[in-house]
Amino acid sequence: MIDQERCTRCGGQVFPAARFCPRCGTALAAEEHTTDSEAPPPGGSELNAWEWNNKGVALSRLGRYQEALECYNEALEIDPRHVNAWANKGVALSRLGRHAEALQCYDKALEIDPRHVNAWGNKGLNLNSVGRYQEAIMCYDKALEIDPRFVRAWVGKGVSLYHLGRYQEALECYNEALEIDPGNALAQKGKRMALEKRR
């Protein structure tokens, strides 16, 4: 039997790899993690913040969010201004359904680095998950100011607009995403759904 998860909006069962809830159409795209790509600073045998963060990302990608959360906490114990650890902690908390705490982590990451595009995108996705669509749109707009080619922000904004009943604007966002990434399945599905609602 294949493990299933629940949609954070309607509670319907969804497969872990699903991009949309088959019951309510909510986007289920996973938040995006931010790894530390630079080489870790030289040190002793103990893990440093860079290594704890990347270990957390690896565990998150395996669906082991509680263990990932512990890694991000370790990274932040070593370096309380580690922006990627804050952003990734938000991802883990969101996946555990702890949305209010996740928002606090995204806010902390954005306090440290207001141009952290993944933190803006993930905050928007988290807000979408709890039905705070207007606030999510503001986050996606900030992300798009930083990176106008950030496909996830175009799709997320489209989802927000769709749920607000603003189908033409949602369609425009999905079209923007598809212009950048023509094969994006989320944008394709969102576009179909928005077109159906416009009829």
N, C-alpha and C positions, 0 to 999 in steps of 0.2 A: 504494500500500500504506500502511496506517495504522501509524504507529510503535507499538510495544508496549514495555512495561516488564516487569520481573520482580517477583513477589511477594517481599518480604523474608523471609517465613517458609518457603515451600515451593519458591520458584524458578520457579513456574509463570508463564506469560506472561499479562499483563493489559493492557488498554487504558489509556492515561493517565487517562482520565476515569472509570474504574471506581471504584466505592466499596468493593467486596468482591472478593477473589480468587475466581474461579469454581472453582478447584481445591480450596482448603482452607477458604474462607470467612473468611479474615482480613480485617479492616477495612482499607481502603486510603485512608481519608479523609486528605486532606492536612492537615498541621499548619496552624494559623492564624497568619498574620503579624500583627504589630502595627505600624501606621504611626504616625508622629508627627503628630498632628492639629493641634497648636498651630502658629502661624506661626513660621517660622525666625527666629532672632535676626538683627538687621541685621549685615552684615559686608561684606567685600570681595568680590573675584571668585572666590576659592577656595570650594569646597563646604565646608559645615560638617557636623557630625556628624548633624544632623537630615536634611540633604539626602542624605548618603551612605546613611543608613538607608533612606530612602524610595526611593532609586534601587535599593538592594538588593532591596527588596520588589517593585518593578516587574520586575526581572530574574528574581527567583524565580518570580513569577507567569507568566513566559514560559518557565519550565523551564530557565533559564540559571543554575544553582545555583553553579557555580564562579565566575562573574562576580559573582553576588550576594554570595558569601562574601568576595570581595575588597572589595566596598563596605562590608560590615559591619566588616571589619578596619580600613578607613580611618576609619569612624565611631568605632571603639574606640580608634584611635590618637589621635584628637582628644579624645575623652571616654571614658576607661576605665570610667566608671560609667553609661554610656548603656544603661539596662536593656533597651530595645526592641532595640537592636543585638545585645546578648547573646542575647536570646530568638530573634531572627530568624536569627542565626548558627547557633543550634542547629537551626532548621528546615532551613537549607541543608545543613548537615552531615548531618542525618538523611536528607535526600533523596539525598545522595551516598553513602549507606550507611555513613557514619562515625559510628555510633551512640554509641560511647564518648565521642568528642569532643563530640557533640551534648549528651549528658548533662552534661558539664562546663559547657557554655554555659548550659544551663537552670539548673544549680545556681548559677552565677555570677549570673544574672538574679535568682534567688530570694534570694540573699544580699543583693542590693541592694534588692529589693522583694519581701518574702515574700508579698504579696497580689497578685502579678502572675498573674491567673487564666489567661491564655493560656500562660504558662510552665509552670504546673502541668499544664494540659491537654496541652500538647505533650510534656512530659516523660513523662506517662502513655502517650501514643500511641507515643513512642519505645521505652519499656519493653515495651509490648505487641508491638512489631515484633521484639524479640529474645527473646520468650517469658518475660519477667520479670513475670508477671501479678499476683502478689501485691503487688509494689512499685508496679505501675501503679495498682492499686486504691487504694493509699494516696495517690497523687498526685491521682487523681480525687476522692477524699474531701476532700482539702485544697481543691481547686478548688470543690467543691460547698459547702464551709463558707463560702467567699467569695461565691459566686454560686449559690444553689440552683436557678436557672433556666438554668444553663449546659448546654445540650442536648448539646454535644460531650462533656462529662464524663459525663453519664448514659449516652450511647451507648458511650463508651470503657470505662466500668466494666462495662457489659453484655457487651462483647466479652471483657474479662478474665475475668469470671465464667463466661462460656460456655466459654472454653478450659480453665478449671479444672473443668469438668463440673458447675458449680453453676447448672443451667439455670433453676430457679425464681427464684433471685435475679437472674439475667441478665434474665429476662422482666420482673421488677419494674422494673429499670432502664430497659428499653426502653419500658415503659408510662409511666414518669415522663417520659421524653423526648417521647413522643407526646402526653402531656397538654399539654406546653408548645408543641410544634411538631407538630401532627397530620400534616403532610405530609412529615416527615423520612424520606427513603428509607432511610437507614442503620438507623434505629430500626425501621422497618417490616420490613425484611429480617431484622434481628437477631431481632425478635419471632417471625417465621415460623420461623426456624431453631431458636430455643429451644423453641418449641411442638412442633416435629417431634421434637426430642431427648427431650422429656418424655413422649412417647407410649410 
